[in-house]
Amino acid sequence: MITKDMPLGELVEKVPPAAEVLKSFGIKNVGRVIAQYDTLEQCAGDLHIDLDDLLCELSMVATNYEIEEQSKCHCGCGGHGHHHGHEHGHCHGHHTAE
């Protein structure tokens, strides 16, 4: 869950697409901003960004990112939720073959 007290560095580490959201709100140099501000609230206040809008947008991106990450194959084959015409016994049948 993303909150106003969340450190910027932690946010971008846990949800990499959050950097694009920050940029869309006018934060051009995300790395410098992360070093300059501790929390989302501090950043939004100093840069005159609507905190509620920012939190809403970041929450949507975080939710989509979590769903996307959960659907990826973590067996090492590089698939994203299904295998492309090959079987891997170590996947324990949790993928569907095309």
Beta strands, then each sheet from edge to edge (+ up, - down):
end
